Amino acid sequence: MTVREALAAAERRLGAAGCETAWLDARVLLSHATGWSETRIVAEGRDSLSPEAEAAFEEALGRRERREPVAYVTGRKEFRSLDFAVDARVLVPRPETELLVESALELLRKRAAERDRDLVVVDVGTGSGAIAVSIAHALAEAKLRASVRLVALDRSGEALTVAVENARRLLAPPRSVRFLRSDLTSALRGASVDLVAANPPYVAPAELATAPPELAYEPRLALDGRGVDGLAVVEHLLADSRRVLRPGGRILCEIGSTQGETALRRAESSGFESAKLLRDLSGVARVLVAEVPGASGEEVRRP
């Protein structure tokens, strides 16, 4: 079977299985099975696949036909141009989370220039480490990492194992992020943090029941926001973050596309002020931003 024939057959199979991106999935999986670049796949379209490549491609296709996420099949997911290792222990990083990272970096660049001490940033529910590692990588490129201390928290020890490995591969030095096992911010002292950045579970249980089959492969702990509206975990996070944030500190929290107004009310009832929503390029509210009232010159305490 030639490369071109294998791709055509794979696209038909994945389309029949209900995969909405069958054309792209087939190419990503063939590249994974062969180790070839997209350029080589196109250039050698009339060449035959080796028996070993055919077998590896068939195994990958079978997993995708069962609607396992492509990222789990390949073991990799790109996020902000970084190649993160992922598997069923962690949520697959989503493009919408990049808005949260960009917003955090914008705030940190501004505040780092204004402060004469290190800022403390906490990624709550770090999963694969996508948020914390991406922030650390960007700050290093901007030569600001020395003025920001990053802490990544997760209640899952298995998730932390994945996050630590990603930090080792993608950061130099990898210890620029401190990883701690913690239920939300329970491992931290009060009033010790300048910024909480989080992509908490926010999918409502009713939505999970009718979600695409791919979500069944991802850890439910990282998806189920609980409560009728899916915001119970977010509400708990807001109260928890209010405890650890310094006066004037902020929280950046990813939310679902229809949860904006409710999330604003929850932030205000949790004692935050200046709450607002950040929207993506499509105009969809994706990130809740809120600030702890007041300001203080007190030096930060180590979490």
N, C-alpha and C positions, 0 to 999 in steps of 0.2 A: 504494500500500500504506500502510495506517495504521501508526502507531507500535505499537499493540497487536498487529496482525497480524505486523509485522516481528519483534517480540519472540517471539511464539509460534512462528513459523517458525524463528527462530534457535535457540531452546531445543531444538526437535526435532532440528535438524541437529547441534548440539553434543552432545546426548545420544547420537545415533546414532554419533558419532565417538568416544564413550567418555569424554567430559569429565564428571567426577563432579559438578561445580558448574555445570552447563549454565545453570540459571536465573540465577544470579548473573553468570556470565560474559557472558551475552547483554546484561544491563543495563549492565555495566561497559563493554563494547565499544560499545554504542549511545551511551552518554554520551560516550565518547571520540570517536566518529565525528561526533557532532552538537555537542559542547560543552555539552550540556544537563545540568542537575542531575537527580538522581533525582526530585525534586518536580515538575519540569517534565515529565519523561517520563510520570509518572503523570497529571498534569493534562491533558496534551495527547495522551492515548492514542488518541483517535478522529481526530486530525488526520493528514493525509498527510505522509509524509517527502518532502523535496525530492529531486530527482534526484541532487544532489551528496551529500546525506546518505546516500541509498540506496547510492551507489557506494562511499562511504567505509566504510559498515557492511559491505558485501559483501566488501571487501578485508580488513577486520579479521576477519570470520568465517572467511574462507578460511584465513588464517594460524592461527587457533585450531583449526579443523577438522584441520589438520595437526599439532596438539598443541603448537604453539609456546606457551610460557607467556604468560598474559594480560599480565604485567608487561612482557614484551618487545614485545608488540603495542602497548600504550599508551605504553611508554617510562617508566612511573612505577610506584613501589611505596611504599605507606605503611609506615613503621616508626616506632613510638613517636610517632605523630601527625605525623611529618615526611614530606614528599613527596620521596622520593629518585628521581633519574633513574637508570634501569638499562637495560642492553642486553646483548647476548651477550658483551661483554667482561668482565662481572662476574656473580657469583652473585646470584640473587634473594634479598633479605633475607627471613628466615623469622621467624615469631612466636616460635619457641622461643629465638631469640637474645636476645630482650628480657630473659629471665631473667639472662643474663650481664651485660647492661648495667645492670640494676637492682642486681645484686650488686656490680658495680664501683662504682657510685655510692654505695651504702651504705658500702662500705669507705672510699672517698675522703672522704666527709663526716666520718667519724669521725677518720680520720688527719689531715685538713687542720686540724682543730681542735686536734690534739695537737702538731703540728709548727710550728717557726718558720722553715721553709724550704719551697721549692716541692717538690711531689712530681712524679715523672716517671712517666707512664703510657704504655705502648706497646701499640698495636693491631697485632698481627702477622697479615699476610695480610688487609689492610683491605678489598680488593675495592671495593665501591661507597662505602666510608667509613662505612657504617651505624653501626658500633660507635664509632669515634672521634668522628664528627660528633655522634652522639646524646649521648655523654658530654659533649662540649664545650658543646652546646646546653643540657643540663640544668644543668651547673655554672654557666653564665652566668646562668641564671634564678635560681639559688641564690646568686649573687654570690660564687662560690668559684673561678672560673676562674683568677684571678690567683695562686692558691696551687697550681695544678696545671698542669704542662706536658705537652702531648699530642704524641706522635709516632706516625705511622701508616706502616707498612711493607708493601710488596708486591713480589714478584719480577717482576710483570707491569707493564711501563710503560703498557700500554693500560688496565689496571685503575686505575692511579694517575691517569690522565687523567680518568676518570669520577669518582673520589673527590675530586680537587681541584675539579672543577666543582660537585659537591654541596656542598663546603665553601663555595665562593663564593656559592652561592645561599642556603644555609641558616644561615650563621654571620656574625656581625658582631663583630669583624673576621674574615674567613676565615682569616687567618694564625694564628689561635689553635691550629690543628693544623699540625704540620710533617710533610710527606710526603717519604718517602725510598724509593728503590728498593733492595730488600734481599732476599736469600734468607734467610728467617726473620729472625734478629736479627744477621746478619753485619755490618751497617753500624754496630752500636753497640759502645761500649766495655764492658769488663767492670765489674760492680758499679756500674752507673750508673742502674739502674731500680728503682722501687718496686713497680710493678704491671705484669704482662703480661696483657693480655686478648686472647683469640684464638678465632676460629671456624675451626680448620684443616680441611683435608680429612680426613674420617674414614669415608667409605663404603668398604666392602670391595669389591674388584674383582668378586667373585661376585655381590654385590648390584647393582652397576652393570649387570651383564649382563642382569638381569631387572627393572630399574627402569622406572617409568612413562616413556612416550615424551618427556615434557617435559624430563627430565634430559639428553637427548641434545643439547638446544639450549644448555645451560649449560656453561661452561668446565670441561673434565675436570680441569684442574689444580687447580680449587677444590673438587673432589668426591672424587677418588680418594685414599683414605688409604693405599693400598698395604699390602703384607703380607697374610697370610691373613685376619687379623681387622680390617683397615682401620685399624690403629693405628700403623703404621710412621712416618707423618708426625708424629703426636702424640708418639711416643717421641723422635723427633729434636728436636721443639720443646721438650720437657721438658729435654733435655740442653742445648740452646742457651739456653733461658731461665735455667737454673741458672747459666750463665756470666755473664749480664748483670744478674741480680737482686741487689740489695743484701742483706746479712744481714737477715732479717726480712721481705724482700720476698715477694710472692705472685704466683702464676699463677692465672688463671681461664681454663679451657679448655673449650669446648663439646665434647661427645662424643655418640656415638650412643646410642640408648635401651637397648641391650643391652650396652654396653661398660663400664659403671661399675666393676665389681669388677676387671676386667683393667686399666683405666686407673689405679685406685688402686695396684695392684702396680707398674705402670710408674713412677708418680710416686715411690714409695718407693725403688725400685731406682735412680732417677736422683738420689737424695740429698735429696729433699724430706721434710718432716715435716708432721705435722698434716693429712695429706691427708683430704679428705672429699668427699662428693657433695652437690650441691644439686639438689633435685627440683622439678619444675613442679607446677602445681595438680592434675594428674592423678596425681601421685606418681611420675612417671618421672624417673630420674636424667639430668640434662641438662648439668650443669656440674661439672667437676672443679676443686677448690680445693686448693692445696698451698702450703706456706711454706718458704722457705730457712731453715735453722737459724741461730740466733744473732741478735744485734742489734748495731747499731753506731751511734755518734754521728757517724761520719764524714760530712762534707757530700757531697751528691750531686754527681757529675761530669756534665757535659753529654754527652748521647749524640751 
